Amino acid sequence: MMTQELRKPAGENVLALLKLRAYAYDVLRRTFSSEPSLEYLVLMKESIHEFPFADDNEDIHNGLEQVEESLSESAEISKEQQEALIWDYTRMFIGPYRLATPPWESAYASDERLLFQKETLLVRKAYLKYSFLPTQFRQEADDHLGLELDFMYQLCLILFVKALAGEPYQEVLADQKKFLEEHLLSWVDRFCHDVAAGARTKFYRGMAQILKGYLALDRQAIEELVS
């Protein structure tokens, strides 16, 4: 008679690291996916100091200082403050003017900054393996920064569930490492440089610095999990 193999959850340190990674990607995807809502800004004001690994990375540390300074200009988030941040986001990432900081991977693959290029198709292929389909499929290019960060977040959730259940998760981790190295890390440094030069608010300059620092640090975190 065969006995079912007992599954044990991953160690506490692994689970804790996976939770921190999911939290970080959740904050970053919300930041770069859409204009800042009042609810989002209030949440950021209350909890951005909890962003992980600030003591381990200078970019994260310095970025957090800028974001906290921006959000602490008044006791509560005012309508004027929100509108200033909405305009900064719109001007840099949506339009109507020519974008100096286009939030698409394919835009950084050529001098012409064209969208829906081969990078878009490669990103889509990675998404489809996990049935990840953007809400505005075929209308919004799949390689938008917010979508790429959201994909990393979704994989973090899958990893946590598998690790908690004691199921193998190395393939998901390998896919996440590959996506980080072949996509996000291939262009986000240049994007963050453009945001630092073009943003009119300390908030977005700070968040770009946090993004740059976190992605570099996350590569190390994945390598630790792999080993």
QUIJO-V306252 format. One record per backbone hydrogen bond with DSSP energy under -1.0 kcal/mol. NH is the residue of the N-H (numbers start at 1). CO is the residue of the C=O. If there is no record, write none. Layout:
NH_CO + NH_CO
//
This chain:
10_163 + 15_11 + 16_12 + 17_13 + 18_14 + 19_15 + 20_16 + 21_17 + 22_18 + 23_19 + 24_20 + 25_21 + 26_22 + 27_23 + 28_24 + 29_25 + 30_26 + 31_27 + 32_28 + 41_37 + 42_38 + 43_39 + 44_40 + 45_41 + 46_42 + 47_43 + 48_44 + 50_47 + 51_48 + 56_53 + 61_57 + 62_58 + 63_59 + 64_60 + 65_61 + 66_62 + 67_63 + 68_64 + 69_65 + 70_66 + 71_67 + 72_68 + 82_78 + 83_79 + 84_80 + 85_81 + 86_82 + 87_83 + 88_84 + 89_85 + 90_86 + 91_87 + 92_88 + 93_89 + 94_90 + 95_90 + 105_143 + 108_105 + 109_106 + 113_110 + 121_117 + 122_118 + 123_119 + 124_120 + 125_121 + 126_122 + 127_123 + 128_124 + 129_125 + 130_127 + 131_128 + 132_127 + 137_134 + 139_136 + 140_136 + 144_141 + 145_103 + 148_144 + 149_145 + 150_146 + 151_147 + 152_148 + 153_149 + 154_150 + 155_151 + 156_152 + 157_153 + 158_154 + 159_155 + 160_156 + 161_157 + 162_158 + 163_159 + 164_160 + 165_161 + 167_162 + 173_169 + 174_170 + 175_171 + 176_172 + 177_173 + 178_174 + 179_175 + 180_176 + 181_177 + 182_178 + 183_179 + 184_179 + 185_180 + 186_183 + 187_184 + 188_184 + 191_187 + 192_188 + 193_189 + 194_190 + 195_191 + 196_192 + 197_193 + 198_194 + 199_195 + 205_201 + 206_202 + 207_203 + 208_204 + 209_205 + 210_206 + 211_207 + 212_208 + 213_209 + 214_210 + 215_211 + 216_212 + 217_213 + 218_214 + 219_215 + 221_217 + 222_218 + 223_219 + 224_220 + 225_221 + 226_222 + 227_223
//
